[in-house]
Amino acid sequence: MSQDKKGLAWIIPIGNELLIGRIVDTNSAWLARRLTFLGYKVIRIVKVPDDLDEIVEEVRRGLSRAEVILTTGGLGPTYDDKTLEAVAKALERKLVLNEEALKMVESFYKKKNLPMTKERIKMAMLPEGSKPIPNEVGAAPGALIEVEGSILASLPGVPAEMKTMFEKHLQPLLEERAPPRKLWECSIQIKGVPESSLAPFLEEMARKYPKSYIKSHPKGHEIKEPILDVRILSASESLDEAKKLSEKIMNSIEAEAKRLGGEIVSKSCKAPD
C-alpha cells in the first residue's frame, strides 16, 4: 500500500432513495465519527445511485486513494441491489456463491420458516475472495475483502444492521490497523458574538493548526441574541499532545471572543467517546 493512502477512509452510501431525499443518510455520519475516533481521516463521503457503472467507478476511486473503503446499502434480494456485483466488477473478479454466506442466509430464513428462493440466494453471492460479514440483525451478510493494502467492506443500509456488523466484526480489524493517533475534543459556548464576527479568527486558527478540526455551530439569532458553540477536535500521536493542542486553541478562541465583547457561557474538554 502506498503511504499516501495510509490512514485515509472513503465512505460510499448507495441508493436512489438517498439521492432523491426520501431517506436521510445517517449511516455516513455515524461511520465517519467512528472512523475518526479510531484514528482514520475520512476524506470523502460520496452518495451514488443504484447504478452498476456508477458504483464501480466510485469503488475504484476509493481503492486508489484510501486505506479503508466502506459501502452501505444495496445488499438485499431485489434487482436494484447491485453493490456486490459492482464491487466484483471493480476488482475484476467473479461474483460467486459463497458457501459460508449461504449458510448465514439459510439460517435466517429457516428461523422464520421461509423457503430459500433465487432472490434470497442472491444475497450469498459475493465477490470472489471476499469473506462474509455476519449479520445478526438482518438477512444479508456483508462482504470484506483486502486488496492492494486496502480494506473494502460492504455493509447493509439498514442502520441497526450496519452498526452491529461494524462494531462486532469490522471495528476490531480497523483498530489493529489504525494509525497511532489520539484525539482530544474541547468545546466552548460563546454568547454575544455573531458567527460572522468570529469566523476570520477561526479560519486563521484552522490554518495555523492543521492537525485540529475547528467548527462553529450558531444558535439563536445571528445579530439579536447570538450564541455560538465552537468545537475543537485535535489529533496527535500522544493523548497529552492532542489535549494540549485542543486546550491551547480553545483558550485562544476564548480570548478573541472576549475581545469582541462576548461572554463565555461554558467550556469543556474530554476524550471523545
C-alpha positions, 0 to 999 in steps of 0.5 A: 500500500502506498503511504499516501493512502495510509490512514485515509477512509472513503465512505460510499452510501448507495441508493436512489432513495438517498439521492432523491431525499426520501431517506436521510443518510445517517449511516455516513455520519455515524461511520465517519465519527467512528472512523475518526475516533479510531484514528482514520481521516475520512476524506470523502463521503460520496452518495451514488445511485443504484447504478452498476457503472456508477458504483464501480467507478466510485469503488475504484476511486476509493481503492486508489486513494484510501486505506479503508473503503466502506459501502452501505446499502444495496445488499438485499434480494431485489434487482436494484441491489447491485453493490456486490456485483459492482464491487466484483466488477471493480476488482475484476473478479467473479461474483460467486456463491459463497458457501459460508454466506449461504449458510448465514442466509439459510439460517435466517430464513429457516428461523422464520420458516421461509423457503430459500428462493433465487432472490434470497440466494442472491444475497450469498453471492459475493465477490470472489475472495471476499469473506462474509460479514455476519449479520445478526440483525438482518438477512444479508451478510456483508462482504470484506475483502483486502486488496492492494493494502486496502480494506473494502467492506460492504455493509447493509443500509439498514442502520441497526444492521450496519452498526452491529456488523461494524462494531462486532466484526469490522471495528476490531480489524480497523483498530489493529490497523489504525494509525497511532493517533489520539484525539482530544475534543474541547468545546466552548459556548460563546454568547454575544458574538455573531458567527460572522464576527468570529469566523476570520479568527477561526479560519486563521486558527484552522490554518495555523493548526492543521492537525485540529478540526475547528467548527462553529455551530450558531444558535439563536439569532445571528445579530439579536441574541447570538450564541455560538458553540465552537468545537475543537477536535485535535489529533496527535500521536500522544493523548497529552499532545492532542489535549494540549493542542485542543486546550491551547486553541480553545483558550485562544478562541476564548480570548478573541471572543472576549475581545469582541465583547462576548461572554463565555457561557461554558467550556469543556474538554474530554476524550471523545467517546 
